Structures are given as C-alpha cells and as structure tokens.
C-alpha cells in the first residue's frame, strides 16, 4: 500500500476525529491538529509513530504554517489536507469566518515540497442547526 501523509484540522472530535481515525486505520500517516493538542493524546497512544500532533487555531496563519512544517519535518511530505476545523451557525451565517480555511490552504509549501506534492485538499464546513431562542440543536 502506498501510504499518504494527511493533515486534518479539528481532529479531536466530531467529523475531524472520524476522518483522523479512518486515515490511521487505513495505514496512512497523520498530522492531527487541535487548539489544544492534549485532546489528541488518546489518538497518539493508539496509533504511535503514524501520528504527530500540532497546535492549531486555524485563524492563526503562523500556526497553520507550523502545522504544515510538522508534516514535512516528521514525514518528509504532505499529500492531503482536510480543512475541517470550525463551525458555522445557520441562523447567523453572515458571521461565518472562512479565514481559518484560507490560512491553512494558502500556506506555501516549504522548499522541500512543490504544490504538486500536495495532491488533495478537502474543505469541510459543518453547520449547526440551532434554535436561536434556546440555542439548542
């Protein structure tokens, strides 16, 4: 099997966690990101050397660049980026901020990578459907 190197934002829970676990179960390598990487300790314990973590608030351009660099430093390349972090509220859609997705997506690959080496980019937006009065989903 040809193992790929993935970077998944928002890896500690929800869709991001499910994607991270599926990537690792398939034998690929992963840079899992979270605002608080301690939330990823169980993932690292379960998959060991297949996994690296990086602190990432996707609104922080420097942190996005550092997360990409972790993939290069630890695995030698980056093949797939899944922009999953964040959420939007359907009732306040005008406040949706796509900066985080842009920050990760626009990171210039380090000199050791070419744009062609990052072969896949997946952007994911999860919207919560909540009652604006009770704020319940």
MDTraj code that builds the backbone (N, CA, C; nanometers):
import mdtraj as md
import numpy as np

residues = "UNK UNK UNK UNK UNK UNK UNK UNK UNK UNK UNK UNK UNK UNK UNK UNK UNK UNK UNK UNK UNK UNK UNK UNK UNK UNK UNK UNK UNK UNK UNK UNK UNK UNK UNK UNK UNK UNK UNK UNK UNK UNK UNK UNK UNK UNK UNK UNK UNK UNK UNK UNK UNK UNK UNK UNK UNK UNK UNK UNK UNK UNK UNK UNK UNK UNK UNK UNK UNK UNK UNK UNK UNK UNK UNK UNK UNK UNK UNK UNK UNK UNK UNK UNK UNK UNK UNK UNK UNK UNK UNK UNK UNK UNK UNK UNK UNK UNK UNK UNK UNK UNK UNK UNK UNK UNK UNK UNK UNK UNK UNK UNK UNK UNK UNK UNK UNK UNK UNK UNK UNK UNK UNK UNK UNK UNK UNK UNK UNK UNK UNK UNK UNK UNK UNK UNK UNK".split()
xyz = np.array([
    [0.0838, -0.1195, 0.0000],
    [0.0000, 0.0000, 0.0000],
    [0.0872, 0.1244, 0.0000],
    [0.0474, 0.2239, -0.0746],
    [0.1192, 0.3494, -0.0812],
    [0.0640, 0.4431, 0.0257],
    [0.1349, 0.4574, 0.1347],
    [0.0908, 0.5402, 0.2465],
    [0.1008, 0.6883, 0.2111],
    [-0.0030, 0.7622, 0.2457],
    [-0.0043, 0.9065, 0.2226],
    [0.0092, 0.9780, 0.3558],
    [0.0492, 1.1039, 0.3489],
    [0.0621, 1.1878, 0.4678],
    [-0.0523, 1.2885, 0.4663],
    [-0.1331, 1.2831, 0.5707],
    [-0.2514, 1.3682, 0.5836],
    [-0.2311, 1.4705, 0.6939],
    [-0.2925, 1.5882, 0.6783],
    [-0.3059, 1.6875, 0.7840],
    [-0.4555, 1.7137, 0.7978],
    [-0.5087, 1.6890, 0.9168],
    [-0.6515, 1.7081, 0.9409],
    [-0.6685, 1.8126, 1.0509],
    [-0.7340, 1.9237, 1.0186],
    [-0.7621, 2.0248, 1.1205],
    [-0.8875, 1.9831, 1.1969],
    [-0.8963, 2.0255, 1.3217],
    [-1.0130, 1.9914, 1.4030],
    [-1.0216, 1.8439, 1.4337],
    [-0.9086, 1.7818, 1.4652],
    [-0.9022, 1.6369, 1.4848],
    [-0.9529, 1.5819, 1.6179],
    [-0.9757, 1.6628, 1.7214],
    [-1.0095, 1.5990, 1.8491],
    [-1.1506, 1.5430, 1.8607],
    [-1.2426, 1.5859, 1.7763],
    [-1.3801, 1.5376, 1.7934],
    [-1.4568, 1.5481, 1.6622],
    [-1.5750, 1.4896, 1.6638],
    [-1.6663, 1.5008, 1.5505],
    [-1.6113, 1.4449, 1.4215],
    [-1.6440, 1.5099, 1.3118],
    [-1.6028, 1.4655, 1.1802],
    [-1.4504, 1.4589, 1.1687],
    [-1.3813, 1.5567, 1.2244],
    [-1.2355, 1.5573, 1.2197],
    [-1.1756, 1.4344, 1.2851],
    [-1.2301, 1.3958, 1.3994],
    [-1.1807, 1.2766, 1.4692],
    [-1.2093, 1.1506, 1.3873],
    [-1.3296, 1.1430, 1.3297],
    [-1.3649, 1.0275, 1.2474],
    [-1.2749, 1.0170, 1.1244],
    [-1.2458, 1.1287, 1.0614],
    [-1.1557, 1.1273, 0.9466],
    [-1.0167, 1.0836, 0.9913],
    [-0.9681, 1.1388, 1.1014],
    [-0.8351, 1.1044, 1.1530],
    [-0.8236, 0.9544, 1.1807],
    [-0.9226, 0.8991, 1.2460],
    [-0.9198, 0.7556, 1.2783],
    [-0.9263, 0.6696, 1.1513],
    [-1.0055, 0.7111, 1.0542],
    [-1.0150, 0.6351, 0.9285],
    [-0.8825, 0.6393, 0.8524],
    [-0.8185, 0.7546, 0.8512],
    [-0.6886, 0.7701, 0.7855],
    [-0.5866, 0.6765, 0.8487],
    [-0.5817, 0.6765, 0.9805],
    [-0.4844, 0.5938, 1.0521],
    [-0.5163, 0.4450, 1.0386],
    [-0.6427, 0.4099, 1.0466],
    [-0.6828, 0.2696, 1.0332],
    [-0.6483, 0.2144, 0.8947],
    [-0.6454, 0.3033, 0.7954],
    [-0.6102, 0.2623, 0.6595],
    [-0.4592, 0.2540, 0.6391],
    [-0.3824, 0.2865, 0.7440],
    [-0.2373, 0.2731, 0.7365],
    [-0.1625, 0.3968, 0.6916],
    [-0.2326, 0.5072, 0.6777],
    [-0.1674, 0.6317, 0.6381],
    [-0.1058, 0.6988, 0.7605],
    [-0.0292, 0.8052, 0.7360],
    [0.0300, 0.8842, 0.8431],
    [-0.0458, 1.0151, 0.8554],
    [-0.0456, 1.0713, 0.9766],
    [-0.1345, 1.1841, 1.0054],
    [-0.0686, 1.2881, 1.0938],
    [-0.0888, 1.4139, 1.0566],
    [-0.0655, 1.5254, 1.1477],
    [-0.2043, 1.5696, 1.1909],
    [-0.2367, 1.5399, 1.3159],
    [-0.3664, 1.5770, 1.3729],
    [-0.3497, 1.7112, 1.4434],
    [-0.4425, 1.8019, 1.4190],
    [-0.4304, 1.9340, 1.4807],
    [-0.5505, 1.9643, 1.5692],
    [-0.5231, 2.0483, 1.6681],
    [-0.6266, 2.0949, 1.7602],
    [-0.5758, 2.2201, 1.8289],
    [-0.6662, 2.3020, 1.8746],
    [-0.6236, 2.4175, 1.9539],
    [-0.5453, 2.3707, 2.0761],
    [-0.5905, 2.2612, 2.1351],
    [-0.5226, 2.2019, 2.2497],
    [-0.4832, 2.0588, 2.2135],
    [-0.3584, 2.0372, 2.1730],
    [-0.3161, 1.9041, 2.1283],
    [-0.3263, 1.7960, 2.2360],
    [-0.3403, 1.8332, 2.3620],
    [-0.3591, 1.7318, 2.4668],
    [-0.4859, 1.6511, 2.4412],
    [-0.5809, 1.7090, 2.3692],
    [-0.7048, 1.6383, 2.3362],
    [-0.6811, 1.5256, 2.2359],
    [-0.5602, 1.5166, 2.1828],
    [-0.5267, 1.4154, 2.0829],
    [-0.4408, 1.3022, 2.1395],
    [-0.4138, 1.3056, 2.2700],
    [-0.3242, 1.2072, 2.3318],
    [-0.3700, 1.0634, 2.3102],
    [-0.4984, 1.0376, 2.3193],
    [-0.5513, 0.9018, 2.3001],
    [-0.5245, 0.8524, 2.1573],
    [-0.5391, 0.9399, 2.0619],
    [-0.5125, 0.9062, 1.9224],
    [-0.3649, 0.8673, 1.9047],
    [-0.2765, 0.9451, 1.9632],
    [-0.1329, 0.9177, 1.9543],
    [-0.0996, 0.7855, 2.0222],
    [-0.1588, 0.7607, 2.1386],
    [-0.1336, 0.6343, 2.2088],
    [-0.1800, 0.5149, 2.1258],
    [-0.2915, 0.5291, 2.0574],
    [-0.3467, 0.4187, 1.9783],
    [-0.2676, 0.3908, 1.8511],
    [-0.2126, 0.4948, 1.7880],
    [-0.1502, 0.4776, 1.6575],
    [-0.0001, 0.5077, 1.6537],
    [0.0572, 0.5495, 1.7636],
    [0.2014, 0.5651, 1.7763],
    [0.2684, 0.6453, 1.6675],
    [0.3660, 0.5810, 1.6010],
    [0.4507, 0.6509, 1.5042],
    [0.3792, 0.6978, 1.3788],
    [0.2569, 0.6539, 1.3581],
    [0.1798, 0.7017, 1.2425],
    [0.1293, 0.8434, 1.2637],
    [0.1339, 0.8904, 1.3883],
    [0.0652, 1.0143, 1.4233],
    [0.1599, 1.1176, 1.4822],
    [0.1405, 1.2409, 1.4401],
    [0.2040, 1.3557, 1.5036],
    [0.0920, 1.4554, 1.5312],
    [0.1132, 1.5417, 1.6278],
    [0.0145, 1.6444, 1.6582],
    [0.0770, 1.7823, 1.6425],
    [-0.0093, 1.8794, 1.6220],
    [0.0346, 2.0180, 1.6126],
    [-0.0749, 2.1071, 1.6695],
    [-0.0357, 2.2062, 1.7493],
    [-0.1349, 2.3028, 1.7964],
    [-0.1772, 2.3903, 1.6787],
    [-0.3070, 2.4090, 1.6636],
    [-0.3530, 2.4909, 1.5516],
    [-0.4873, 2.5540, 1.5806],
    [-0.4869, 2.6860, 1.5832],
    [-0.6084, 2.7649, 1.5714],
    [-0.6038, 2.8131, 1.4273],
    [-0.6948, 2.7665, 1.3443],
    [-0.6854, 2.7931, 1.2007],
    [-0.6931, 2.9415, 1.1653],
    [-0.7322, 3.0250, 1.2598],
    [-0.7330, 3.1691, 1.2354],
    [-0.5926, 3.2285, 1.2480],
    [-0.4967, 3.1498, 1.2937],
    [-0.3586, 3.1942, 1.3146],
    [-0.2723, 3.1448, 1.1985],
    [-0.2351, 3.2358, 1.1112],
    [-0.1602, 3.1995, 0.9903],
    [-0.0251, 3.1352, 1.0236],
    [0.0429, 3.1850, 1.1262],
    [0.1721, 3.1274, 1.1649],
    [0.1561, 2.9844, 1.2153],
    [0.0500, 2.9593, 1.2897],
    [0.0244, 2.8240, 1.3401],
    [-0.0074, 2.7291, 1.2245],
    [-0.0775, 2.7777, 1.1232],
    [-0.1078, 2.6953, 1.0059],
    [0.0213, 2.6575, 0.9335],
    [0.1096, 2.7535, 0.9188],
    [0.2378, 2.7269, 0.8546],
    [0.3189, 2.6255, 0.9354],
    [0.3176, 2.6399, 1.0675],
    [0.3915, 2.5476, 1.1544],
    [0.3351, 2.4055, 1.1454],
    [0.2031, 2.3924, 1.1331],
    [0.1411, 2.2593, 1.1225],
    [0.1838, 2.1904, 0.9928],
    [0.1885, 2.2642, 0.8836],
    [0.2359, 2.2089, 0.7567],
    [0.3812, 2.1652, 0.7706],
    [0.4601, 2.2465, 0.8400],
    [0.6015, 2.2147, 0.8587],
    [0.6202, 2.0870, 0.9402],
    [0.5311, 2.0591, 1.0353],
    [0.5396, 1.9349, 1.1128],
    [0.5325, 1.8143, 1.0194],
    [0.4416, 1.8195, 0.9223],
    [0.4293, 1.7087, 0.8271],
    [0.5593, 1.6882, 0.7508],
    [0.6177, 1.7957, 0.7056],
    [0.7410, 1.7873, 0.6279],
    [0.8567, 1.7383, 0.7144],
    [0.8688, 1.7956, 0.8340],
    [0.9794, 1.7579, 0.9231],
    [0.9696, 1.6128, 0.9677],
    [0.8499, 1.5676, 0.9975],
    [0.8316, 1.4341, 1.0552],
    [0.8135, 1.3235, 0.9510],
    [0.7477, 1.3555, 0.8394],
    [0.7161, 1.2529, 0.7400],
    [0.7759, 1.2792, 0.6018],
    [0.8393, 1.3944, 0.5836],
    [0.9062, 1.4241, 0.4576],
    [0.8203, 1.4827, 0.3483],
    [0.6893, 1.4887, 0.3708],
    [0.5998, 1.5440, 0.2688],
    [0.4606, 1.5622, 0.3286],
    [0.3716, 1.6190, 0.2460],
    [0.2310, 1.6342, 0.2820],
    [0.1492, 1.6077, 0.1564],
    [0.0596, 1.5089, 0.1628],
    [-0.0187, 1.4704, 0.0457],
    [-0.1626, 1.5216, 0.0477],
    [-0.2249, 1.5220, 0.1657],
    [-0.3672, 1.5545, 0.1751],
    [-0.3890, 1.6494, 0.2922],
    [-0.4635, 1.7566, 0.2670],
    [-0.5046, 1.8484, 0.3736],
    [-0.6561, 1.8435, 0.3832],
    [-0.7070, 1.8198, 0.5033],
    [-0.8514, 1.8254, 0.5282],
    [-0.8763, 1.9433, 0.6206],
    [-0.9361, 2.0486, 0.5649],
    [-0.9726, 2.1671, 0.6433],
    [-1.1086, 2.1415, 0.7062],
    [-1.1083, 2.1021, 0.8309],
    [-1.2309, 2.0634, 0.8971],
    [-1.2634, 2.1501, 1.0183],
    [-1.1674, 2.2214, 1.0718],
    [-1.1867, 2.2933, 1.1978],
    [-1.2895, 2.4045, 1.1838],
    [-1.3626, 2.4279, 1.2916],
    [-1.4566, 2.5377, 1.2983],
    [-1.5998, 2.4933, 1.2776],
    [-1.6895, 2.5863, 1.2907],
    [-1.8313, 2.5591, 1.2706],
    [-1.8992, 2.6889, 1.2296],
    [-2.0178, 2.6776, 1.1786],
    [-2.0979, 2.7947, 1.1460],
    [-2.2378, 2.7758, 1.2004],
    [-2.3015, 2.8819, 1.2372],
    [-2.4378, 2.8771, 1.2877],
    [-2.5297, 2.9244, 1.1766],
    [-2.6199, 2.8395, 1.1322],
    [-2.7060, 2.8709, 1.0187],
    [-2.7854, 2.9987, 1.0421],
    [-2.8245, 3.0254, 1.1655],
    [-2.9060, 3.1423, 1.1925],
    [-2.8249, 3.2708, 1.1957],
    [-2.6944, 3.2566, 1.1957],
    [-2.6097, 3.3749, 1.1935],
    [-2.5018, 3.3566, 1.0869],
    [-2.5408, 3.3080, 0.9729],
    [-2.4465, 3.2729, 0.8681],
    [-2.3601, 3.3916, 0.8257],
    [-2.4126, 3.5113, 0.8382],
    [-2.3342, 3.6265, 0.7962],
    [-2.2073, 3.6428, 0.8793],
    [-2.1996, 3.5730, 0.9939],
    [-2.0820, 3.5820, 1.0796],
    [-1.9815, 3.4705, 1.0512],
    [-2.0116, 3.3828, 0.9582],
    [-1.9205, 3.2732, 0.9257],
    [-1.7879, 3.3304, 0.8775],
    [-1.6807, 3.2836, 0.9376],
    [-1.5482, 3.3330, 0.9048],
    [-1.4710, 3.2218, 0.8354],
    [-1.4377, 3.2414, 0.7123],
    [-1.3635, 3.1407, 0.6355],
    [-1.2136, 3.1635, 0.6411],
    [-1.1686, 3.2548, 0.7261],
    [-1.0264, 3.2856, 0.7351],
    [-0.9442, 3.1634, 0.7683],
    [-0.9913, 3.0800, 0.8610],
    [-0.9150, 2.9629, 0.9010],
    [-0.8883, 2.8690, 0.7860],
    [-0.9897, 2.8422, 0.7071],
    [-0.9734, 2.7549, 0.5913],
    [-0.8720, 2.8154, 0.4955],
    [-0.8809, 2.9442, 0.4729],
    [-0.7886, 3.0122, 0.3833],
    [-0.6469, 3.0079, 0.4375],
    [-0.6291, 3.0291, 0.5681],
    [-0.4955, 3.0284, 0.6275],
    [-0.4249, 2.8958, 0.6062],
    [-0.4930, 2.7865, 0.6254],
    [-0.4310, 2.6557, 0.6085],
    [-0.4064, 2.6283, 0.4612],
    [-0.5064, 2.6553, 0.3780],
    [-0.4990, 2.6251, 0.2350],
    [-0.3880, 2.7027, 0.1658],
    [-0.3643, 2.8269, 0.2070],
    [-0.2715, 2.9129, 0.1350],
    [-0.1278, 2.9015, 0.1840],
    [-0.1004, 2.8125, 0.2758],
    [0.0367, 2.8004, 0.3221],
    [0.1269, 2.7571, 0.2088],
    [0.2304, 2.8333, 0.1881],
    [0.3279, 2.7977, 0.0846],
    [0.4012, 2.6741, 0.1337],
    [0.4024, 2.5702, 0.0521],
    [0.4770, 2.4516, 0.0931],
    [0.6234, 2.4869, 0.1149],
    [0.6863, 2.4273, 0.2148],
    [0.8288, 2.4527, 0.2362],
    [0.9075, 2.4173, 0.1102],
    [1.0307, 2.4634, 0.1048],
    [1.1138, 2.4409, -0.0136],
    [1.1259, 2.2938, -0.0501],
    [1.1044, 2.2052, 0.0468],
    [1.1167, 2.0626, 0.0187],
    [0.9940, 2.0071, -0.0522],
    [0.8885, 2.0862, -0.0649],
    [0.7660, 2.0407, -0.1311],
    [0.7347, 2.1286, -0.2510],
    [0.6683, 2.0722, -0.3467],
    [0.6122, 2.1524, -0.4545],
    [0.4608, 2.1480, -0.4379],
    [0.3917, 2.2412, -0.4989],
    [0.2458, 2.2401, -0.4911],
    [0.1889, 2.1099, -0.5430],
    [0.2536, 2.0486, -0.6393],
    [0.2047, 1.9231, -0.6959],
    [0.2081, 1.8104, -0.5935],
    [0.2977, 1.8213, -0.4942],
    [0.3068, 1.7159, -0.3942],
    [0.1891, 1.7185, -0.2978],
    [0.1252, 1.8314, -0.2820],
    [0.0030, 1.8359, -0.2020],
    [-0.1089, 1.8080, -0.3001],
    [-0.1443, 1.6818, -0.3104],
    [-0.2301, 1.6387, -0.4201],
    [-0.3783, 1.6528, -0.3918],
    [-0.4159, 1.6631, -0.2668],
    [-0.5580, 1.6666, -0.2345],
    [-0.5839, 1.7699, -0.1260],
    [-0.6881, 1.8486, -0.1454],
    [-0.7313, 1.9455, -0.0451],
    [-0.8810, 1.9288, -0.0278],
    [-0.9222, 1.9010, 0.0936],
    [-1.0634, 1.8814, 0.1227],
    [-1.1060, 1.9892, 0.2210],
    [-1.2086, 2.0647, 0.1861],
    [-1.2635, 2.1652, 0.2767],
    [-1.3985, 2.1168, 0.3271],
    [-1.4158, 2.1242, 0.4567],
    [-1.5381, 2.0759, 0.5178],
    [-1.5984, 2.1880, 0.6009],
    [-1.7267, 2.2122, 0.5835],
    [-1.7978, 2.3076, 0.6675],
    [-1.9139, 2.2355, 0.7338],
    [-1.9180, 2.2408, 0.8637],
    [-2.0284, 2.1820, 0.9375],
    [-2.1134, 2.2960, 0.9924],
    [-2.2396, 2.2896, 0.9668],
    [-2.3290, 2.3926, 1.0166],
    [-2.4199, 2.3326, 1.1224],
    [-2.4319, 2.4019, 1.2331],
    [-2.5244, 2.3540, 1.3365],
    [-2.6597, 2.4182, 1.3102],
    [-2.7616, 2.3398, 1.3235],
    [-2.8969, 2.3899, 1.3098],
    [-2.9517, 2.4076, 1.4508],
    [-2.9540, 2.5289, 1.4977],
    [-2.9957, 2.5516, 1.6355],
    [-3.1150, 2.6472, 1.6410],
    [-3.1871, 2.6336, 1.7486],
    [-3.2990, 2.7219, 1.7766],
    [-3.2402, 2.8515, 1.8319],
    [-3.2579, 2.9652, 1.7637],
    [-3.1944, 3.0892, 1.8089],
    [-3.2419, 3.1368, 1.9450],
    [-3.3562, 3.0898, 1.9895],
    [-3.4079, 3.1323, 2.1194],
    [-3.3466, 3.0488, 2.2313],
    [-3.3508, 2.9181, 2.2184],
    [-3.2998, 2.8320, 2.3251],
    [-3.1535, 2.7945, 2.3042],
    [-3.0999, 2.8208, 2.1845],
    [-2.9634, 2.7852, 2.1472],
    [-2.9402, 2.6358, 2.1577],
    [-3.0465, 2.5573, 2.1339],
    [-3.0355, 2.4116, 2.1355],
    [-3.0345, 2.3590, 1.9941],
    [-2.9604, 2.2545, 1.9754],
    [-2.9518, 2.1928, 1.8435],
    [-3.0719, 2.1019, 1.8239],
])
top = md.Topology()
chain = top.add_chain()
for i, resn in enumerate(residues, 1):
    res = top.add_residue(resn, chain, resSeq=i)
    for name in ("N", "CA", "C"):
        top.add_atom(name, md.element.get_by_symbol(name[0]), res)
traj = md.Trajectory(xyz[None], top)
